[in-house]
Amino acid sequence: MNVSAQLWEANQDLAQACLNHPFVKGIANGTLEKAKFADYVGQDAFFLKAFARAYSIAAVRAKEWEDFTTFHALADGVLAELKLHKSYATKWGVDLHTIQPGNATRRYTDFLLSTAWSGHVGVTAAAMSPCMRLYSFLGQQLAANGIPHHQYADWILTYSNGEFEALTQELETLVEKYASNNQSVYQTYRYAMFCELEFFESVWVK
């Protein structure tokens, strides 16, 4: 079992907690309150901007040109995701220019950027991998019986499709290349997974 698979397997408790979280269940069946999803859109857009920056920092630290270009391609994937959020924002009446990050969002983005600036590129990849793998997992699970016909169908379609899975695997390839399953990498990966669960909780209870 490779490093990414080991890390993902070791954090199934948090992955399942995210899948079973009422926010995600609300997306799955289309019953999530519009106000909660609108808040999520704004917070996630703020997060994704930091995520793209972390990719760019990791690119600079990559040893090989091929990996430099891969990190930038992954950043481009985040920019495409932000375009989706912009369309969501228009639909849900969210002004992305006035969004202030919540505590959970700020903790997550501060963690990612501090890791990218100070950590080894393998640790940075390990910090970013849970977001990609978790969303791919959630999308695929929610689409297991087909894409539903409700207001959150586009969200499920985005994260269940093959393009997003391909980006997830590209990042995991960089984890394999630069990281080993040591205590530092494990703790970094698990903390990122915890941040994902905390993020869902923060937009659910607000």
N, C-alpha and C positions, 0 to 999 in steps of 0.2 A: 504494500500500500504506500503510495507516495505521500509527501509531506502535506499537501493540500487536503487529500482525502483523510489523512490522520487527524488533521486539525478540525475538519468539518465533522468527522465522526465523534470527536471528543466533545463537541459542542452541540450535540443533538438536543440536549435539554433546552437550550436557549432557542434553537431553531424551531422546535415544536411549540415552545411558549409563544414565539412570534406568530406561527401559523394559527394557533388557537386563540390569539389575542382578539378581543371583541372588535378592535379597529379593523383588523384584517378580515375577520368574519363578516363585518359589515360591508367591506368591499366585495367579498365573495358573493354575497347574496343580494347586494344592491341596496341594503337598508341603512347604510351609514348616513348619518345626518350630513346634510350639505355643508353646514357650518364647520363641522369637524374636518371634512375633506378639504375645504377651502383653506383652513388653518394649516393643514398638512402640506398643501401645495406651496404655500409661502415659506414654511419652515424648511421644506425639502429643497426648494430652489436656493435658499441661503446655504444649505449644506452642500449642494452640488457644486456651487462655485468654489468652496474650499476643497472639495474633492478633486476638481479639475486642477487647482493650484498644486495640490499634493502630487498629482501625476506629473506635472511639469517639473517640480523639484526633484522627484525620483528620476526623471529622464536625464537631468543634468548629472546625477550621481551614477548613472548606469555606465558600466565599463565599456560596453560594446555599442557600436553605432546601431546595429540591428535592434538592440534593446531600447536605445534612445528613441528610435522611431516607433517602436511598439508602445512605449509609454505615451508618446504624443498621439498616437492613433487612439489609444484608450481615452485620452483627454478629449479628443474630437467626439468620441462616443458620448461623453458627458455633456458636451455642448449641444449635441443633437437631443439629448434627454431634456436639457433646459428649454429647448424650443417647444417640446411637448408641454412642459410646465407653463410656458408662456401662453400656449393655447388654452390650457386648463385655467390659467389665471383670468383670461378674457372671459371664458365661459362662466366661471364661478365668481366673477367680480372681485378679484384679488389684485391689489396694487403691489406688484413685486418690488417697487422702488421704495416703499415705506415699511417693508417688513423688518421687524426687530426680532433677532433670534431669541428663542426661549432658553431657559437654563440647560435643558437636555441637548438642544441643538448646539449651543455654545460649547458645552463640555466635549461633545463629539468632534466638532470642527477644531477646537483648540488641541485636542489629542492628536488628530490626524496631522495637522500642520506642524506641531512641535515634534512629532515622530519623524516627519519628512525632513525637517531642517536638521535634526540632531542625530537621527538614527541611520543605521546601515540600510542600503536600498532593499535588502531582503526583509528587514523588519518593517519598512514602509509598505512593501507589497503585501506583507502579512496583515498589516493594519487595515489595508484597503480591500483585501479579498473578501472578508465576511459580507460587506455590503453587496457586492456583486453576486456572490454565490447565494446569499440569502434571498435576494430579490428574484433571482432566476428560479430558485426552489419554490418560493411563494407563487410566482406566476405560473409555473408548471403545475403545481398542486391545484391552484384555483381553476386552471384550464383543463384539468384532467378529463372532465366530462363534456368538454366543448366550451367555447367562449360564450358566456351568458349574454342575454340581450337586456342590459340595463345601463344606467348612467355611468358605471365604472368599468364597462367592458374594455375601453381603450387602455386602461391601466393594466388589466389582466393580459390583454393582447401584447402590450409592449414588453412585459417582463417574462412572458411565456414563449416568445418567438425565438427562432434559431439565431438571429443576429445578436440578441442580448446574451444568449448562452455562449456564442462564439467569443464575445468580448470577455465574458467571465473566464473562459478557458485560457484566453491569452494572458490574462493577469495571473492565473494559477500557474501557467508555464514560467512566468517570471519568479513566482514564489519558489517553484522547484529549483530554478537556476541559482537563486541568490540566498535562499533561506534554508535553515535546517530546523528540525523539530526539537529545539532546545527550550529551556524554561522561558527565556526572554520572548521568543517567537510565540510560544503557547500563550503566555500571559497577554501579549499584545493582541493576538487574534481573539482571545476570549473577551478582553475588555471591549473590543470593537463590537463583538456580538452582543454584549450587555448593553452597549450604547444603542444598538438597533432596537432592542426590546424597550429600553427606556424612551426612545424617540416615539415609538408607537403609543406608549403609555401617556406620554406628555401631551400628545395631540388628542388623545381619547378623553382624558379627564379635564381638559381645559374648558 
